[in-house]
Structures are given as structure tokens and as C-alpha cells.
């Protein structure tokens, strides 16, 4: 089984949300459709801009916690390192 750490954005350079899941397609869909009450729904955070795979939940949880505590500038650097145009990556994962 795979575990995923992901970052969503409201728009390029917008509000960011960092999460972890074992089903990236389902979880991203839930965010996009506003099915999850809370921060991402309140701020319209729907664009998948970064994700990475981990083999164990422990590694994914720790990575998520680490990224959440990073300064915003570091998170933006991480996103731009794989997605310089802040393209919505959702279509890439639902193939």
C-alpha cells in the first residue's frame, strides 16, 4: 500500500494546505468537491500542486508534520521544484 503527502493551493501562490492520505485520488476529489468541512473548503483550496509517495504511514505522517511546520517560503520552493507553473496535477493522477 502507498501513502501520500500532498499540497493543495487555492491558486498559484495562494493559500496552501498540506495533507496525508492512503488514497490520493479519492482525497483530492473530496477536497475539489467541497466534501471535507474545514480549512480547505473554507478557503477554496482545490488545486493539487504537489504530491509524493511513501511506503509506510509512519514516514508519510512524519513528512506531513515536517512540511506543515516549514516556513511558507520552503513549501513554495518544494512545489516549484516539481511544478514550477503551479499546474493542477489532479488530471495526472486520475488516468
Secondary structure as UniProt FT lines:
FT   STRAND          3..9
FT   TURN            12..13
FT   STRAND          16..21
FT   HELIX           24..32
FT   TURN            33..34
FT   HELIX           39..42
FT   TURN            43..44
FT   STRAND          47..54
FT   HELIX           57..69
FT   HELIX           72..82
FT   TURN            84..85
FT   HELIX           90..93
//
